[in-house]
Amino acid sequence: MKDGFLKVAAATPRIRVADCAYNTARVIELMGEAMDAGVSLCVFPELVLTGYTCGDLFLQEALLRAAEDGLTRILEHSARSPMVIAVGLPIQVDNALYNCAAICCRGQLLGLVPKQNIPNYSEFYEARHFTSGAGMVTRTVTLCGQQVPLGVDLLFRCRTMPSLVIGCEICEDLWVPAPPSGQLAEAGATVIVNLSASDELIGKAAYRRQLVTGQSARLACGYLYADAGLGESTQDLVFAGHNLICENGTMLAESERFTTGLITTELDLGRIAHERRRMNTFGQSQTRMTDIYFDLPLRETQLTRVFAQTPFVPADQSDLAARCEEILHLQAVGLATRLRHTRAKSAVIGLSGGLDSTLALIVTVHAFDLLGWPRSNIQTVTMPCFGTTRRTKSNAEQLAEAYGTSLRCVDIKAAVTQHFADIGHDPDTLDVTFENAQARQRTYILMDIANKMGGLVIGTGDLSELALGWATYNGDHMSMYGVNASIPKTLVRYLTSFEASRAPDGLREILLDVLGTPVSPELLPPKDGEISQKTEELVGPYELHDFFLYYMLRFGYPPRKLYRIACRAFEGVHSRATVKKWLVTFIRRFFAQQFKRSCLPDGPKVGTVTLSPRGDWRMPSDAVSEVWLKEAENLE
């Protein structure tokens, strides 16, 4: 439960219809498995203590009494378990019978939540037995020797983990136009549990999956769906035990259908809280709820959920090509719109033969194709200087030719040498002045060529460089439109690789060689003709920095949580000491370099994480990093 993680489970036992003692024993067995797995919240199916398919037996007093006896046994076992349990059973109150979820914790019956939407169509005839809880005024009833609230407005709040607030709905409640979970979430529920008995039909599993995933996204919540399974009567229906655990639109765990047992994962309640803070339209409901408090011991949660090493890149390889195509199209449409609006006649790109400028060229070519403009109006410019290698210069020249663009070479060595003389800089002093003078000279040339041609300078810098400030202020930091501004380095590589995969043979070979070239600004003289200045040796691996950037900006993770999940994601790739070293570097540079991001040129937003000062990231340039650095430096 530390760092906002909560171990949860959805459980489906094999039952026998109307055999409450047997069903209770199976529930208790799965409770034990959940406890052994460190689960803090475990949800069972609708009417699990009796079985959903009891029919008119629900009206028999013997069955209702046996179900209550089963719940009593569960409460006794739960007294030794630091876990919240939700189980389904029928409960008679006065002359009405309710299909209820019983919420239990450490021997206490916290509350009873009745089903509100009682289906009575097609294969369902619940209204024959059950009364809807819709509109019920919360009241106190006696069950299992305890006084317990019964109502549809119950929120279960954990004192020891305030971000854990549980709301409950039952099966059909989710399938209606306005599910109860909507109001529960707006009133504060961060986790919705759904006790379900959803029979299986052709194609229904996919729809159920979309329904649960979509509801967790709309409500920015965790959603646990426990489904009835084997043992239910197959007289007319079949139940598959299709259990699902989702978080904010992401499927975290899913059971294989027609099986029984537990599925477990960890919800990230900190992530949910951050998402709700970010969306100022969330939680506008004024509906009052009944708060019920409980306690759970804080304990370390063993993580099993997967954190992708490259969160900016689609995890599903089958989706990667479509996503790359979409991203390139977004970039190209953004640039094409700007070119048309400014009545530009051309585009000017500084082409170095490196990854970023290659992607910028690819996007520009796509934009010109969309506009129906000749590619020859794309002016590529190579500007070799002290650090340029034959490999990168050759790749730049071949790319320009392969794409059919115009190419111009402007050797800037003499101009930069003259500049050093003008400012009194010793050219043998290979410091920041030596490097930045070259970068600014290149931008100066590109701007003037663009003015001369009536064109726009296309920026090549990417999101990762902006986060780290790995750009020369008013040098490569500046352009007239930055097409890569929201593309992190790890995604730049995938996009270029995608372009290579569908390029003709000659162009493919060039792109693959670009992909194989070390990332470098090439501002320092080469050694033996090879690149001497390798970016990742200086600022750290981009895969780590992109990882930190994504989880810090998208979900607000503090340093200790970034460190924890990075160590898990990169286990066997980077040591804990390496992760800590570059996390400290990332935080220090991210804060120190905000002044560069405060005056970025325009560029299209492509993903959920960007650093545009006009959109997603507004931070003062003189913000102090002490809080974050201190936490990062004290990590062990």
N, C-alpha and C positions, 0 to 999 in steps of 0.2 A: 504493500500500500504506500510505500515511500516513492517520492518523485511523481506522485499522482497516478501510479499504476495500480490497477485492481484486478486480481485474478478472479475470473468468472467462469461459470459452466452452465451449459444447457444439457439436461439429462432426460433420457427416455428409457425407463425400465421395461422389461418384458412383463406384461401383466396377465391376469386372468379376469374375465368379465365377472363383476359382482363379488369377487373374492378379496375383500378388503384386507384381511389379515395377510394374505400372500402378497398383495400389492404393496402394503406397508413395509413388509420385510424387504422387498426389492428396492423401494425408495431408500430405506435405511442403508442398504448395501451400497447404493450409489452415493449416498451422503458420506459414507466412510471413504470411498474412493476420492471424492471431491476434497475431503479433508486432507487426505494423504498428498493430494496434488497442490495443497496450499490455497484452495479456493475460498474466497470470502463471500461470494454470492452465487447461489445455485438455484436454477429454475427447473421445475418439472412440468409435465403437460397438464392440460385442462382435465379436470375430473379424474386425475390419475389414481386416486385411492379407490374409486369404484370401477373405473373404466368409463369411457364416454358413451359406449354403445349399450348401456343397460336398459334403454327403452322404458317401459312402464314400471320396471323394478325401482326406478327413482322414487316412485310414490310409496314404496314399502318402508315402513318404520324400521324394520330390521336392518335394511341396507344403510339407512341414514345413521342409525346408532353404531353400526360397525365402522362406518367412515369416520365418525367422531372418535371412536376408540382408537382407530389407526392414527388419527392426528395427535391424540394424546401420547401414543408411543413415540411418534416423531418428535414431539416437544421434549419428551424425556431424553431422547438421544441427542437432541440439539443442545441440551444444557451443557454438554461437554465439548461443543463445537463452536469456535469463534467464527460463525458463518451465518449469513442470512439465507433462508430457504423459502421458496415460494412453491406451494403445492396446491393442487386443485381438488375440490370436493363439493358435494351438494350440501347446503345448509338450510334447515327450516327455521324461519323466523315468523312467529305467529302462524298465520294460515298460508304463507307463501314459501315457495321453495326457490332458492337462489343458487346459481352456478357461480361458485366463489373461488377466489385465490386466497389462501391463508398465508400470511407473511409471518415467518417465525424467526426468532433470533435468541440463541442461548437459553432455551427453555421458556421464553416468553412469546405469547401469541400477540404480535404487534398490531395486527389489523386484518380485517376481512374485506376484500374488494369484490363486489358482485359484477357479473357480466351485464353490460348495458344493452347491447344489440343482440337480440335473440332471433336467430335465423329460423324461418318457417317456410322455406321454399325448396323446390327440387328434393334432394335427399335429406334435407334438414327439417326436423319437426320439433325443435326444442320448446316452442311455445306450448306444446302439449303438457310439459312438465314444469318449466321454469318461468319465473317472473323476472322482468327486466329491472335492473337497478337504476335505470335512467331517471334522473330527477329526484332520487332518494335523498332525504335529509339524513345526514350521518347520525347514527344512534349507537348506543352501547348495548351489546347483547352478551349473554353468558354462553361460553363454549369451552369445553375441556376444563371446566372449573375456573376459568379466568373471565374477567370482565374485559371485553374487547370492542373497539370501534368497528362498525360496519358502515361502509360508505364508498362512494365513487370518487370522492375528493381527497383521498388520503395520499399524503406524501411522507415517505419514510426517510428521515434525515439522520445521517451519522454524525455524532458529536465529534468523534476523534478524527474524522476525515470530512470536513464540511462540504467538499466538492462532490461527495457521494449522496445523491438524493434520488430515491427510487420511486417511480410511478408504475402503475400496473394497469394493463388492459387484457382482455381475454378474447382470443381467436377472432371472431367476427368483428369485434370492435375495431380491428385494424383495417378491415375490408370495406368499411363504409366511407362515404365522402368526407366526413369530418370525424376522424378517430379521436377518442378521449385523450390519447397520448399528446395531441397538440396542445390542449389546455394544460395538461400536466407538465409538459416541457416548458411552456411559457411561464408557468408558475414556479419553475425551478428544478424540475426533475432532470437529472443528467443521465439517468439510466432508466430505460423502459423495459419491463419484463412482460412477456406475452406468453400466457399459458394457453396452448392451442391443441385442438384436435381437428386437423385439416386433412380430410380424406384425399387420397391420391387419384388424379385423373391424368390423361394424356396432356402434356404441356403445362400442367398446373405448377410443377416445380419451378420452372423458369419464371412464371408470373409471381409466385410466392417469393422467390429470390429478389426479384425487382422491387416488390412491394416493401419488403423489410429493409433492403438497402436504401431505397428511396426515402422511406420514412426516417431512417437514421440521419440521412443527409438534410432533409427539410428541418428536422428538429435539432440538428447539431448535437446528437446524443449517442449514447451506447444503446443498442437494442438487442435483447436476448429473447430468442424465439424458441420455445421448447414444444415439440410436436408429439402427439400420440403416435404409437407405433405398433409393433408386433404384440399380439395378444388381444387386441381389440377385435370384436366380432367381425368376421368377413361375410356375414349373412348377405349383406348388400353392398358393403363398402370395403375398401382396403386402405390401411393407414401405413405410412412409410417412415415415421419418425424423422422427418426432415428438419433437423435442428440448425439454426442459423445464429451467428453472433456478428453484428455489424457495428461500425463506429463511424459516424459522420460520412456516410456514403461508401465506406470501404468494408468489404467482406473480410472479416478476420478469421472466422472458423465456420466450417460447414460439415455436417455429418454426411456420411454415405447413406443414401436412402435404404430402407428395409433392414436397418441394423438397430441395435440398442446400445445403450451406454452413454458415456460422457463425451462432450467436446469442450475443450477449455482453451482459453486465451487470456490476454490481459487487455483491459480497457485503459485508455490513457485519459483520465479525467482532467488532467491539466491541459491537455490539448483541446478537450471539449470546452473547458472554461475560457481558454484563449479565443477560440472561435466565436463564442458568444459575446465576449468583450469587444471583439473586432466588428461584429455586425450590430450597428446601433438600431436596426429594425427588429432585433430579436427581443422577445419578452415584453411585448406591449400589452398583454392581457392583464386586466384588473381583477380577474376571477380569484376569489379567496379560497384557499385550500386548508385542510386540516393537517397540521404538522404533527408527526409522531417521531419521537427521537429514540435512538438506540446507540449502543457503543460497540465498537469492534477494536481489538488490540491492533496497534500499528506494528507491522512486521515487514521484513524485506520480501518483496515479490520477485520470485525467480522468473526472469523473462524468457518467454518462448516465442513471442511474436517476432516476425522478421522485419528488420529495417533495411531497406534496399541501400546498397552502397552508392548507387546513383539515383537519388530520388527524383531528379529532373527528367530522367529517361524512363519511358514506359517499361514496366517490369514484364509485361506480356509481350514476348517477342513477335507473336502473330499480329499484334497491334502496332508494333514499332514502325513499320513502313507507312501505314496510314497516318500515324501521328507525325512522322517526319514530313510527309507530303503536306499535311495540314499546316504545320509550322512554317515551312518554306512559303506556302501560299499566303499565310498571314503577313509574313515579312514582305513578300513581293507586292501584295495589294497595298500595304501601307506605303511603300516607296512609290509605287505607280501613282497613287493618289496625290502624294506630295509633288511628284514631278509634273503631273498634269496641272495641279493648282498653281504652281509657281511658274508655269509656262517655260520650264527649263527645256533647253535644246539638247542637253547631254548630261552624262553623269561622269564624275571623275573619281577614280579609286587609286589609292596608293597600294600597289600590289607587291608584296614582299616575298611571296612564295611560302608564307606561313599559313597556319590554319585559319586565323580570323579573317585575313584579307581574302583568302580563297572563298570562305563562306559569303563574305560581302559581295564578291564577284558573282557567285552563283545566284544569290538573291537578286542582284541587279539585272542579270541576264533574264531571269524569270519575269521581272517587272517589265523589262523592255518587250519581251515576248507577249505579255498581257496587253501592253499598249499598242502592239503592232509596229513598234519602232525598230529601225535597223540596229543591230548590235554594234555596228561600227561607230555609233554615236556614244558608245561607252569608251571613255578614254582611260585606259589603264596606264599607270606611271610607275616605273621602277626607279628607285633613287639610291643606287649603291653608295656605300660609304665605308668607313673603316672596319665595320664588323660584318659586312655582307660576304656570304660564302658563295662559291660557284654553284653549289647545289640549289640554294634558294633562289638565286637570280635566274638560273636556268629554268626552274619550275615556274617562276612568275612569267617568263617569256613564253614558255610553252602553253601555259594556261590561257594567256591572252590570245594566242594564235588559235588554240583549239576551240575557244568560244567565239571566235570571229570578231573580237573587239580591236579597237585601235590601241597601239602600244607606243609609248614614248619612254625613252631612258634619259634621265637627268642625273648625271654623276655629281654628287654634292660635296665631294671631298674638298675641292678648291674653295667652295663657298664657306664651308664650315671652318676650314683652316684660316681663311681671311677673317671670319668672325672671331676666332680665338685671338688673332692678332689685335683686332679692334677692341676686345674687352680685356686684353692682357692675360690670357689664359695659356698656360704651358700645355701644349698638346700631348706631352708625355705624362701628364697627370690625369690618370684614368678615373676621374671622380664623377659625381653627379652632373657637374657642369659639362664635362666631356660627353656624357650620354645625352642629356636633355637638349643640348645645342643641336644635335643631329635630328632628334625627334621634332623640334620646333622648326627647323629648316625645312623638313619634309612637309609639314603642315602649311607653312608659308608658301611653298611652291604649289601645292595642291590648290590652295585657295585662289592664288593668282591665275592658275591655268583655268580653274572653273569660271572665274570672272571673265577671262578672255574668251571662253567658249560659250558663255551663257548657260553654264551648267551648275550642278550641285555636287559638293564634295560628299561622298558616301563614307560615313564612319565605319571603322572596322572593329573597334574595341568591344569586348563582350562583358557580360554581367559579372563574371568572376573577377575580371580586372578592375571593374568599378568597385566591387566590394572591398578589394584589397588596396585600391588606390594605385594599382600597378599600371600607371599611365603618366605621361608627362603633362603637367598642367599647361593648358593652352598649346599643347603639342598634339600627339595622337589622341588626347582626351577630347579634342574639339573637332567638329565637322558640321555639315549643314543638315544631315539626317543620319542618325546612328541605327542601322538596321539590325545590329547584333546586341543592342542595349539590354535586352531581356533574355539573351541566350547565354547560359553558363558554359564554361569551357567543356565540361563533360558532354553537354548536348551539342556543342559545335562539332565535336569529333563524330558523334553519331550522325548528324545531318550531312557532314561531308562524306562519311562512309556510305550513307544512303544514296547520295548523288553519284558516288563512284559505282555503286552496284547497278545502276541503270544507264551509265554512260557508255559510249562506244569505246572500243578497245584502247585506242591511243589516249583518249582523255582519262579513261579509268586508270591507266598506269601512272599518269601524272598525279592524279588525286591520291592514289595509294602511296606514292612517294611523299607527298605533302603530309599525309597522315603519319608516315614513319619518321618525319623530321622532328627533332626535339623542339619543344616550344621555347622560343627565344626572341627578345627584341633586337638581337644582333647589333648592339651598340658598342661592344668591345671587340678588339681585333681577334680574329680566329687563331687557333693554334693548329699548326700543320694543315691549314685549309679547312679545318672542322670548326663547328660552332663551339665557342668557349664559354658563352654566357647562357646557361640553362636555367630558365625561370624557376622550375620546380625545385632546383637545388638551393635557390635563394629564398623563396617565400614558402616553399612546402608543396606537397602534392595537391593538385587541383581537385582530385576526388575527395580529399578530406575537407578542403575549403568549401567546395560546393555542398557537401553534406552539412557542414556547420551552418552555412548560409541559409539553406532550405529550412532546417528545423528551427533556427533562431528567428527568422523572419516570418515564416509561415505559421508556426505554432507557438512562438514565444518561449522556446525552451531556454532555461537558465544554463550556465556553464556546466554545472554538475550533471545535469540531465543529458546535455549534449555529449559530455565525456562518457557517460554510462552507455548510451546507445551506440556511440561511435566505436567504443571498445568491443561491443557485441557484434556490430555490423562488419568491422574490419579485423575480427579475430583471425590470427594466422596470416594477416597481410601487413598490419602495422602494430607495433608493440604499444602497450599502454603509455609508455614514456614518450613515444613518437606522437601519439594522439594528443597528449597533454601539451607537448612542445608546440605543435602547430595550432592547437586551439588557443593558446595564449597569444601566439603571433596573429592569428585571425582577429581576435578581439582587439588587440592593440592597434592593428592597422585599420580595422573597420571603423573605429572611432576617430582615429587620427586623420583619416582621409575623407571625411564627410565633405570637406570644403570643395573637393573636386566634383562630388555628386550634386552639390547644390546649384551648379550651373551647367548641367548637362544639356546637350542639344536634344531636339526632339527625336523620338524613336518609338516604334510600335511595341505595345505590350502584347506578349505572346502567352506567358504562363502566369501562375498566381503569385510568383515572387518577382518583383521588379524594384528598381531603386530610383525611379524617376522622382524628382522633387515636386513635380506637378501632380503626381498620382499616388502611388502606393507607399512611398517612404518620405516622411517629412521629419527631419531631425536637425537640430541646430549644429552648426559646424564646431562649436566650442563645448559640446557635451562632454562630460568627464566619464571615463571608462572605469573608474576605481571600483565600483560595485561589482562589475563583471570580472575585471582582472583579478581582484582579490580572491574571488571564489574560484577562478580557474587556477590560479597559482597555488592554492591550498589543496588542490585535488591530490589524491593518493592512488 
